[in-house]
Amino acid sequence: MCEHNTGRACGIYHERPETCARWYCLWRRIDALPDELRPDRSGVVFTLESRPPGDSASEGACIVCRAVDGGRAFDQWEVVEAFAMFIREGSLPVWRASTQSATLMYPGPTGMS
């Protein structure tokens, strides 16, 4: 996460750099994600990233579901449903990340996906 993240919002939102102003999370890009999953409401940011969050992960596009307030945000049913949607779609690896850890959710270990 960015150093300006307050845990609920951008601490420099009105003065943010142009690259930040042009960036959109997946909640803004995917109509199927409900209003309850807006990052400031859900505590989770869904992003398309070019590098997975895991230290030993190989390079490549992936979806990262990152909790900004701690891992309990992942327990919300809307968040669980969003994970399921990304996994069902199946074209990209899906990661679950928080400040403490990152876990590959899809595909699972060989033979488990």
C-alpha positions in Angstrom: 0.0 0.0 0.0 1.0 3.6 -0.5 2.6 5.5 2.3 -0.3 8.0 2.1 -3.0 5.5 2.7 -4.7 6.3 6.0 -6.4 3.0 6.3 -9.7 4.4 5.0 -8.7 6.9 2.3 -5.9 8.7 0.6 -4.2 11.2 2.9 -3.2 13.5 0.0 -6.3 13.0 -2.2 -6.7 16.6 -3.3 -2.9 17.0 -4.0 -2.3 13.4 -5.3 0.0 13.0 -8.3 -1.4 12.6 -11.8 -0.6 8.9 -12.0 -2.8 8.4 -8.9 -5.6 10.5 -10.3 -5.7 8.3 -13.5 -5.5 5.0 -11.6 -8.7 3.0 -11.0 -9.2 0.0 -8.8 -11.3 -2.9 -10.1 -14.3 -1.7 -8.2 -14.4 1.3 -10.6 -13.7 -0.9 -13.6 -16.1 -3.9 -13.1 -19.8 -3.1 -13.1 -20.6 -6.5 -11.4 -18.9 -5.3 -8.1 -21.6 -3.8 -5.9 -21.4 -0.5 -4.0 -20.7 -2.3 -0.8 -17.3 -3.3 -2.2 -16.2 0.3 -2.7 -12.8 0.3 -1.0 -13.7 2.9 1.7 -16.8 0.9 2.6 -15.4 -2.7 2.4 -11.9 -2.1 3.6 -10.7 -4.1 0.6 -9.1 -2.9 -2.6 -9.3 -5.1 -5.7 -6.6 -4.4 -8.2 -5.1 -5.7 -11.4 -1.3 -5.8 -10.9 1.7 -6.8 -13.0 3.5 -8.4 -10.1 2.1 -10.7 -7.4 2.5 -9.6 -3.8 4.3 -12.8 -2.7 8.0 -12.7 -2.4 8.6 -15.9 -4.3 5.8 -15.4 -6.8 6.7 -15.3 -10.5 6.0 -12.2 -12.6 2.8 -11.8 -14.4 -0.6 -10.2 -14.3 -2.8 -11.0 -11.4 -5.8 -9.8 -9.3 -4.9 -8.8 -5.8 -7.5 -8.4 -3.1 -5.8 -6.3 -0.5 -7.3 -5.6 3.0 -6.5 -2.1 4.1 -7.9 -2.4 7.6 -6.7 -6.0 8.4 -7.7 -9.5 7.4 -11.2 -9.4 9.0 -12.4 -7.4 6.0 -12.1 -10.7 4.0 -15.0 -12.2 6.1 -17.7 -10.0 4.6 -20.0 -12.0 2.3 -19.6 -9.4 -0.5 -15.8 -9.8 -0.4 -16.2 -13.6 -0.4 -18.5 -13.4 -3.4 -16.1 -11.1 -5.3 -13.3 -13.7 -4.7 -15.5 -16.4 -6.0 -16.3 -14.3 -9.1 -12.7 -13.7 -9.9 -11.8 -17.4 -9.3 -14.7 -18.6 -11.5 -13.6 -16.3 -14.3 -10.3 -18.1 -14.1 -8.1 -16.2 -16.5 -5.7 -14.7 -13.9 -4.2 -15.7 -10.6 -6.0 -14.3 -7.6 -4.2 -13.2 -4.4 -5.4 -12.3 -1.0 -3.1 -9.8 0.7 -2.9 -7.8 3.9 -0.1 -6.0 5.7 1.0 -9.2 7.3 0.9 -11.7 4.4 -0.1 -12.6 0.8 -1.7 -15.9 -0.1 -2.3 -17.3 -3.6 -6.0 -18.2 -3.7 -6.2 -19.3 -7.4 -4.9 -21.4 -8.9 -4.2 -23.5 -5.9 -1.4 -26.1 -5.7 -1.2 -28.5 -8.7 -4.4 -30.5 -8.9 -6.3 -28.3 -6.4 -7.6 -25.5 -8.7 
